[in-house]
Amino acid sequence: MAAVLSPITRQVSKEPRELQRVCVDIRLEDVQDCLVYDRRGGSVPFKNLYQHTKSVIIFVRNFLCYACKEYVEDLSKIPEDVLKGAGIRLIVIGQSMHHHIEAFCTLTGYPYEIYVDPDRHIYQKLGMKREETFTDSAQPSPHVKSGIFAGQMKSIWRAMTGPIFDFQGDLHQQGGAIIVGPGAQVHFCHFDTNRLDHMPINWLLQLAGVQQTLDFSKPKIMHV
């Protein structure tokens, strides 16, 4: 993999056997004071998530999206010592109301930091896509195991059987991933073009400075 230059913001298009990189302009100054909310409804400025350390920040489509659920399930398999050893924070941001966070973490086993941007201010100001685009050459996320039809049925069932019937965010909003900090440094970004266009987790971790490759094919052991 080519060396990472900093500060460069790069949109990644995953083509067979290669990575193509295109510069994308994102300005952290435009979003640094936007508020995100934790599971208790407490607010913090977005800049607090990366001001003093390098952070890998994943923006998901919505908490009912089957592809996002399965992607975050694999994020939950990252050992804490791997993140600490590389000196990075792992953060997930959704676009639901904060009261959906707890159930999503329980469902996915995700143990790290998670916030929501319910008005999608950060999504919009960073320029993340709204609506999906599929191409014949695109390679889907290796972290999504469900087919589209079965996955959509799972999402609908979870919406119908949840305590509050809502889709936990704008169904058309796409997500992305950025590596930023400390300060206003932007090392990398990828904006998803569709629900299957997640950045492979090992690539993200390696770009953030993790030296090892993790095996996400093994199930996570849940201690209860």
Summary of the structure (lengths in Angstrom):
residues: 224
radius of gyration: 16.4
end to end distance: 39.1
largest distance: 47.1
contacts: 662
relative contact order: 0.23
helix: 28%
strand: 21%
